[in-house]
Every structure is written in C-alpha cells, then in structure tokens.
C-alpha cells in the first residue's frame, strides 16, 4: 500500500529525488529562527517561569537573549549562561521581558 503511494508520487513528477529520499513541496514556509548561538523563546514545559538573561555588556534592548526556564539547577543555569558568552552570573542582566511564544 505504502509502496504504491510512493510510486504514484514519484511518477507524478512533483517530487525532487535527493540522496535522503524524495522531497515534495507541501506549501509550508520555513524560516530560520536559530542564529547558531541564541535559541528563540519556546515553551519548554507548561507553566515554566521564563527569565530572559542578557549580558550587561550589551544594551538592554539587545536581541541576544538567553532564556532560562525555571526551576533549573544552578549548574544548568551556569552552563546555559556560559554557552551564551556570559562567563559569570554576575555579568548577566535578568529580565522579565514580554514573551511572545506560541505553545506547540
């Protein structure tokens, strides 16, 4: 059954064959939201407290925001801040930014 459907799609000529399979345009528009260092805001789990941390060396309205999803162990906080270039939590500016996330 699945094989017949696959053959039908391939024979229709609408797909592009790649080394990983056949790709079809389903009309979905993709956008890049990860810049290689800062993850965009997202709901990690229901009712998590989200704190925005930014480096004190950057302006308050910077787009370089590191999101902390509390509760979180101190070791996790330190690791997340270090990954975003904040060497010490004293160098971070916590904030309660307006959050525009969509629940997935």
C-alpha positions in Angstrom: 0.0 0.0 0.0 2.7 2.5 1.0 4.9 1.4 -1.9 2.1 2.1 -4.4 1.6 5.5 -2.9 5.3 6.2 -3.1 5.5 5.1 -6.7 2.5 7.2 -7.5 4.2 10.3 -6.1 7.4 9.6 -7.9 5.6 9.1 -11.2 3.6 12.3 -10.9 6.9 14.2 -11.3 6.1 16.6 -8.5 9.0 15.5 -6.2 12.7 16.0 -6.2 14.9 12.9 -5.6 17.7 13.5 -3.1 20.2 11.1 -1.5 17.9 11.2 1.5 14.6 10.5 -0.2 12.1 12.3 -2.3 11.1 15.8 -1.3 7.7 17.4 -2.2 6.6 21.0 -1.8 3.7 20.9 0.6 3.4 24.7 0.7 4.8 25.0 4.2 7.0 28.1 4.5 10.2 27.7 6.6 12.1 30.4 8.4 15.4 30.3 10.2 15.0 31.1 13.8 18.3 29.8 15.3 21.3 32.0 14.7 23.9 29.5 15.9 24.2 30.7 19.4 20.8 32.0 20.9 17.8 29.8 20.8 14.5 31.5 20.2 12.0 31.6 23.0 9.8 28.5 23.3 7.7 26.8 25.9 9.8 24.0 27.4 7.0 22.7 29.6 3.7 24.1 30.8 3.8 26.8 33.4 7.5 27.1 33.4 8.8 30.5 34.6 10.9 32.0 31.9 13.6 34.6 32.7 15.5 36.5 30.0 19.2 36.9 30.7 21.3 39.3 28.7 25.0 40.3 29.1 25.4 43.5 31.0 28.0 44.5 28.3 25.2 44.7 25.7 22.4 47.3 25.5 19.2 46.5 27.4 17.2 46.1 24.2 19.6 43.5 22.7 18.3 40.6 20.7 20.9 38.3 22.2 18.7 36.8 24.9 19.4 33.6 26.8 16.2 32.1 28.1 16.2 30.3 31.4 13.3 28.0 32.2 12.9 27.8 35.9 13.0 25.8 38.1 16.5 24.9 37.0 19.6 23.6 38.9 22.3 26.2 39.4 24.7 24.0 37.4 22.3 24.2 34.4 22.0 27.9 34.8 25.8 28.4 34.8 26.2 26.1 31.8 23.5 27.9 29.8 24.9 31.3 30.6 28.5 30.2 29.7 27.3 28.8 26.3 25.8 32.2 25.5 29.1 34.0 26.4 28.2 35.1 29.9 31.2 33.9 32.0 29.7 34.6 35.4 26.1 35.0 36.5 27.1 38.4 38.0 27.7 39.6 34.4 24.1 38.7 33.4 21.2 41.1 33.4 18.0 39.2 34.3 14.8 40.5 32.9 11.1 39.8 32.7 10.7 40.6 29.0 7.3 40.4 27.3 7.3 36.9 25.9 5.8 36.2 22.5 5.9 32.4 22.4 3.4 30.0 20.9 2.6 26.9 22.7 3.4 23.9 20.4 
